[in-house]
Amino acid sequence: MRRLRFAFAVMLVVAVSAPLAGSAFAAGPPARATFNMREFGFDTTTDIVKAGTVTITGKNMGNSVHNLVFTTLKKKTAFIQPGKSFKLVLKLAPGSYPYVCTIPRHAENGMQGTLVVK
């Protein structure tokens, strides 16, 4: 009897949690991302976001000034001083959007990437 109750409890947990796992996957990529800056790179929470209004936040975790420029969009942050934060809100269609830090030699040393919008 005890084994039967245990087996039933396990089946119940699996049955209840299965729809939750599927719904999280069906939600798709987020509409926000964090781009923290450092010498010489961007630490991002994701490089794939959902199309539409996308909020990008971040902080300069480095020791020198940095910026974030989406080259094909002509959208950018101001120059962000060490320890300071920023926020960009963009309307993005599906596609690939390259980004860089435009401080001399920063992109060449690794401060670049591509944001994919689905």
N, C-alpha and C positions, 0 to 999 in steps of 0.2 A: 504494500500500500504506500509506503514511504517513497519507494522508487517511482511509483506511478505519479504521485503528487509532484516530485521533483521534475520528472519528464514533462508534465503538464505545465509547470512553472517556466521551464526553459522554452517550450513552444510558445507560450504566451509572450514572453519577453521578445523573442525573435519576431513574432507576428506584429507586435506593437512597434518595435523599433524599425522594421523594414520600411514602412511608409515614410518615416522621418528621414531616413538616409536618402531615399529617392527624391524627396522634396528639396533637400538641400542641394543635391546635384542639379536638379531641374532649374534652380534659381539662376544659374549661369554666373558669369564673371561679375565682380562688383562694379559700381559706378564711382568708386573713389580709390585713390592710391596715395601712398606716402613715398616721397622721394627725399630721403635724408642725404645730405652732401658731406663729403669728406675728401681729403687728399688721397687719391685722385679717383673718385668714383661716386656713383649714386647707389645708395642702399635702398632698394625699392621693395614695397610689400607685395607688389604684383606688377607684371608687365603686360597683362591682358585685362582690359576693362570692357564694360558694356557700353554700347553706343548710346548717345544722348548727352545729357548734362553730366560731366565728369568733374569731380572735385579732387584736386591734387594739392596735398599739403606736404610740408616738410620742414626740416630744420638744418641749418648749417652746423654740422658736428665737427667741422675741421678747424684749422687755425688761420686760414686765409679766406678772403672774400670769394664767393662763388655765385653763379646764377644758373637758371634753368631756361633754356631756349628751345622751343619746338620749331625747328628750322623751316619746315614746309608750311607751317601755320602762321609764322611770323608772330607768335605769342611767346611772351617771356616774363620772367620775374624781374624785379629790380636786382641790383647787386645786394646779396644777402651777407651781412657781416657775421663773423663767428658767434655762435650761440643764439642767433635770431631765427625766427620762423617765417614761413610764407604760405600763401594760399592762392591757387589759381583755379578758376572755374571756367571750363571750356565746353563748348558744344561740339561733339565729335561724331562724325559719321564712321561707319566701318572702314577700316584701312590700317595702314602702318604709318606711324608718326615718329621720325627720328628726333632725338633731343641731344643737346650738348651743353657744356659749360663753355661760354665764349671768352673766359679769361685766357690770355695767351698761354699756350702749351698745355692747358688743362684737358681739353678733349683728346689731344694726341697722347696724353698720359693715362687715358682711361675714363675720363668723365664724358661718356657718351652712351647711347643706347637707343632702343626703339620701343615705343609703346604701341601695342596691338589693340585695336578696337574691333569688337565683334558685335 
